[in-house]
Amino acid sequence: VLRERGENAAWQAAAAMRKGMVIDLTPPLAIAAAALSLRHDLPMADSLILATAQAHDAVLWTQDEHFKGLPRVKYYAKK
């Protein structure tokens, strides 16, 4: 956010994230992320995001093209 929109937007995004839930990176979650990384050729950080969403039966909404076409992902291209 800082790179794309600037410092004010980054602070707003950080404030919004504080309303969320912090999920611990457990060994089973790390293994699931590694498997997703290999299966879908995802960068490890992206696979951690996807594994966490899957572990919590959540739909992942993103503009990150790495996730395009994956199940339970709602991808919207950047304008």
Helices and strands as residue ranges (DSSP letters): H 2-5, H 7-17, H 27-40, H 44-55, E 60-62, G 65-67, E 73-75
